[in-house]
Amino acid sequence: MPKSKWTKKAMVAAIQSYCDEFDMLFDPDLLKGMHKDEVFERFFHESSWHHTSKFFNETDFYKLDEDAVCGSFRPMNPTEVAERDAVRRQAIEEEKAVREAMRAAEIEQLDRHRAYREEHGFAPDTVAAFAHEHPECCQERVSRKGNRVLSYIDYFGHEQVCPIDRIGETHLYGFDATEPGSFDRAIECHQLHNTRGMPGDDRITLGGEAQAMKVASAEMADGAGKHDIGLETR
């Protein structure tokens, strides 16, 4: 690569990879205090040149100086090689176990979702499922245009509205009816707002809900970060 492409991180990675391949003990402390140019001058040398860019510039290319690496890092003894290989095998086994556990969890979740859909006729992550499980957080009404809609709360406890005939196919971010507690924070936020009260009416209102709930959901928004909570309609 051209010298400009050899960052210190890339150079250290190349040295470490060489040491690993040829069973040499890589000592990161040796390079830790060195400046990028020092590492380059000590462990890399010119290997060839190529025409580069649209102007066909003659550019020197550089590669790892194997002799410099061998002169700076000692070979590993059999015990060190065995210990390194054992650590690698353990890491591979742990990674395999994690993948298997994740796969088992995915299969188990798919089975739960399939059973829920067969029982109720809609997926457990839809607005319909939320309305079925938490009717206290939903309200059916007629819009100004005369359409039947359902108002419900989203992941942050804010009000959203969905046409009644679309609730079975509209997915609600963060909600899973087969996982108890998956929406507790949003419901608590909604209930907190209701306890603080809107004079004479505790129901969800279309006009000013988002503004009124900013204080109630501030802690949740800070903890969850910025998410796209728009409805995904399929």
LUMZA-36120 format. One line per 10 residues: for each residue x, y, z of C-alpha. Coordinates in pm, whole numbers, plus 50000, padded with zeros to 5 digits. Layout:
<sites>
X,Y,Z | ...
</sites>
This chain:
<sites>
50000,50000,50000 | 50109,50362,49959 | 50252,50523,50270 | 49945,50741,50305 | 49729,50432,50354 | 49938,50290,50636 | 49774,50431,50949 | 49925,50336,51283 | 49628,50111,51353 | 49679,49930,51023
50052,49893,51084 | 50004,49753,51434 | 49744,49509,51299 | 49984,49392,51027 | 50264,49338,51279 | 50035,49153,51518 | 49901,48934,51238 | 50254,48841,51132 | 50353,48755,51488 | 50043,48546,51529
50097,48357,51205 | 50457,48267,51286 | 50413,48203,51661 | 50596,48510,51781 | 50509,48688,52105 | 50352,49021,52014 | 50424,49289,52273 | 50189,49587,52227 | 50389,49793,52477 | 50678,49803,52230
50467,50004,51986 | 50252,50192,52233 | 50480,50491,52279 | 50600,50508,51921 | 50481,50773,51679 | 50322,50660,51354 | 50628,50765,51151 | 50859,50575,51387 | 50659,50256,51343 | 50659,50303,50967
51034,50367,50940 | 51120,50073,51165 | 50885,49802,51040 | 50804,49887,50677 | 51005,49918,50360 | 50950,50003,49996 | 50835,49703,49796 | 50734,49835,49453 | 50584,50127,49268 | 50267,50166,49064
50098,50421,48843 | 49811,50567,49043 | 49533,50821,48992 | 49407,50949,48659 | 49740,51125,48609 | 49937,50797,48629 | 50158,50921,48910 | 50447,50698,49010 | 50359,50596,49365 | 50583,50394,49595
50421,50101,49774 | 50534,49967,50110 | 50498,49639,50295 | 50594,49486,50628 | 50964,49432,50688 | 50967,49074,50815 | 51329,49092,50930 | 51250,49398,51142 | 50956,49219,51304 | 51161,48906,51374
51433,49120,51526 | 51190,49298,51759 | 50964,49016,51881 | 51082,48684,52019 | 50947,48342,51923 | 50689,48190,52157 | 50785,47882,52354 | 50570,47566,52333 | 50387,47650,52656 | 50292,47996,52531
50173,47853,52200 | 49959,47595,52382 | 49809,47861,52609 | 49729,48087,52314 | 49565,47803,52125 | 49363,47706,52433 | 49235,48062,52471 | 49135,48066,52105 | 48951,47736,52133 | 48765,47863,52438
48669,48184,52260 | 48542,47984,51961 | 48335,47759,52188 | 48190,48056,52374 | 48099,48229,52049 | 47939,47908,51924 | 47738,47875,52247 | 47616,48234,52216 | 47508,48178,51855 | 47325,47858,51950
47150,48030,52240 | 47044,48317,52014 | 46917,48072,51754 | 46721,47878,52016 | 46569,48202,52145 | 46468,48302,51792 | 46302,47965,51731 | 46122,47985,52064 | 46001,48336,51983 | 45877,48228,51640
45683,47944,51802 | 45524,48185,52051 | 45434,48430,51777 | 45285,48155,51561 | 45072,48026,51848 | 44953,48378,51934 | 44859,48452,51573 | 44668,48123,51545 | 44477,48199,51864 | 44395,48566,51803
44417,48615,51429 | 44688,48883,51440 | 45059,48900,51522 | 45167,48974,51881 | 45362,49285,51781 | 45074,49470,51618 | 44849,49750,51734 | 44564,49498,51742 | 44757,49286,51992 | 44832,49591,52205
44465,49689,52208 | 44373,49334,52306 | 44628,49316,52589 | 44603,49676,52711 | 44257,49816,52632 | 44303,50073,52910 | 44565,50246,52692 | 44350,50255,52379 | 44034,50426,52268 | 43824,50379,51958
43671,50691,51808 | 43550,50849,51487 | 43779,51098,51316 | 43666,51431,51175 | 43647,51267,50834 | 43412,51005,50970 | 43664,50720,50977 | 43688,50478,51269 | 44031,50504,51428 | 44207,50367,51734
44423,50590,51951 | 44697,50409,52143 | 45036,50479,52299 | 45373,50419,52141 | 45708,50316,52291 | 45751,50656,52459 | 45397,50674,52593 | 45291,50922,52327 | 44961,50896,52146 | 44940,50753,51797
44634,50695,51580 | 44565,50409,51342 | 44264,50330,51121 | 44065,50045,51273 | 44092,49836,50957 | 44474,49858,50971 | 44547,49771,51335 | 44599,49404,51254 | 44882,49479,51011 | 45038,49784,51177
45338,49691,51388 | 45407,49864,51718 | 45776,49920,51784 | 45897,49761,52107 | 45577,49568,52186 | 45546,49190,52202 | 45234,49042,52357 | 45418,48714,52418 | 45682,48884,52633 | 45527,49019,52954
45673,49353,53055 | 45795,49447,52707 | 45593,49770,52716 | 45583,49841,53090 | 45785,50162,53069 | 45558,50312,52805 | 45248,50217,53004 | 45397,50358,53325 | 45476,50682,53143 | 45119,50699,53016
44978,50630,53362 | 45208,50890,53517 | 45070,51149,53280 | 44714,51052,53369 | 44784,51082,53742 | 44919,51433,53689 | 44592,51489,53516 | 44426,51691,53254 | 44132,51878,53414 | 43803,51695,53380
43924,51429,53139 | 44174,51145,53179 | 44115,50999,52835 | 44355,51018,52545 | 44296,51336,52347 | 44403,51384,51990 | 44476,51755,52012 | 44745,51810,52274 | 44869,51472,52396 | 45227,51487,52269
45290,51830,52419 | 45133,51742,52753 | 45341,51425,52790 | 45686,51571,52723 | 45772,51598,53090 | 45633,51254,53174 | 45842,51081,52907 | 46166,51282,52930 | 46343,51020,53141 | 46246,50744,52901
46357,50939,52595 | 46696,51007,52753 | 46745,50641,52841 | 46629,50491,52515 | 46806,50738,52284 | 46675,50850,51951 | 46468,50584,51777 | 46254,50581,51471 | 45915,50514,51623 | 45721,50558,51303
45467,50288,51221 | 45579,50013,50990 | 45285,49913,50776 | 45292,49600,50575
</sites>
